[in-house]
Amino acid sequence: MKRSHATFRRQWSWPIALAVLTVFGLLSALLGEGGIWWGLSWTALAIPLLVIARHVVRPVKQRGPRHARHRSR
Amino acid sequence: MRIWSQLHRWCSLVCTAFLLLLCVTGLPLIFSGEIDHWLDHSHYDLPQPGASAPSLDRLVAIGRRMYPGQDIISLFADDDAPVIHMRMAPSLAALRDNPASEHRLRFDAHSGRLLGEESRGASHSNSVMEFLLDLHRRLFAGLAGELFLGTMGLLFIVSIVSGVVLYGPFTRRLDFGTVRSRRSRRVRWLDLHNLLGIATLAWALVVGTTGVMNELATPLFAVWQKTEVTAMLAPYKGMASLDQAHLTSPQRAVDQALRALPGTKMLSIAFPDANDGSPWHYMVWLRGDTPLTARLFDPVLIDARTGELTAVVKMPWYLRALEVSRPLHFGDYGGLPLKVLWTLLDLATILTLGSGLYLWIGKRNRMSAHAECERHSPPSPVELLEPAK
């Protein structure tokens, strides 16, 4: 049970975080009407793209020590 | 799991070609405001500090002076440029018999200067964008095209959801975002498909859903207009239109409507017309003045003899919900950087669709090769996609 929980976290924490960021980014510009909210929206929506770029440009080694770093963030 | 896999495959396959078309035509449409502005060589006056917008009465007076005896049909504010259009015709009856008799005057919205004239059907500088929009919205096929693309959008949503379900078993043994670049090209594309798909999941889901809602909004809005607005006008049905010589000030009518609904601005004002609208009223259409409310259109009836408020019609809740969520499809509410991000996310979606197609074609080739070898035990499609070792 504990193991499957860990697997779930390892698999889904990034996707969930990116989805939450995206929704926040989409709504903050729409509801916030300018100012800081636009900046927050741009940052939030850029993060999924940067994550893709980072993984495509410099592929992560499978099961490396990076894994632990990912989780600690 | 097999069912989800089938669902993902077939829903994606049916909608991929259309989705690719939508993604590609959508790219320039993100910047349609900028492109229109760039193609439009009109010179607009800058708003003078402290000066108020020109009175509609002044524009109407200019129109009447240029075309004495003609009728004004309506005035409306341009979506993209600081322009007020005035639709005119020799008479309302002539317009009913021959819609081509309509012509338009264009005024600068800041100074009230006459910018030019065009006849109905004159080609606009932004006809390329209109062409693209027509393709993107309805495949040049009217309501049928809208409903068809709406259905494709629904399939897209189903394939996103089923893709998320499949993401679990396919990446169980992998760290997030792993792209196994040393393995076969196919594995690399599978990893890319998974990464791109899951990272842009929320955006694709929101833009897909609001796209479907946009396709629904047009027919629903038309139905509402037919029922509610027509019901509001029912008591005046069959009466003759007021003579335009005896109308009260259109600017006062708009001011009255704006007072009734604060937080709005004028979209258009239609003059009394027995064939289209009310024979006795100005129909003022207002829209919200924030990105969130910009597509909430509320009609207000103003008595054209007295200038008194007759009625305000509010959209029903389901239309309001639809209209409020529409900006989420266009990405035009957060400055240029948001549009650039929209473009990149659109490109990521194109890659996801393309890689999905590539994986399917590759698998089909392999399936047929396998089927040749061992006819009796076809491998399951999930195995063939090589989940992580």
Interface residues (C-beta under 8 A of the other chain):
Chain A: T7 R10 Q11 S13 W14 P15 L18 A19 V20 T22 V23 L26 A29 L30 L31 E33 W38 S41 W42 L45 A46 P48 L49 V51 I52 R54 H55 V56 P59 V60 Q62 R63 G64 R66 H67 H70
Chain B: Y167 G168 T171 R172 L174 D175 F176 G177 T178 V179 R180 S181 L192 L195 L196 I198 A199 T200 L201 A202 W203 V206 T290 P291 L292 P327 L328 Y333 G334 G335 P337 L338 L341 L344 L345 A348 A388
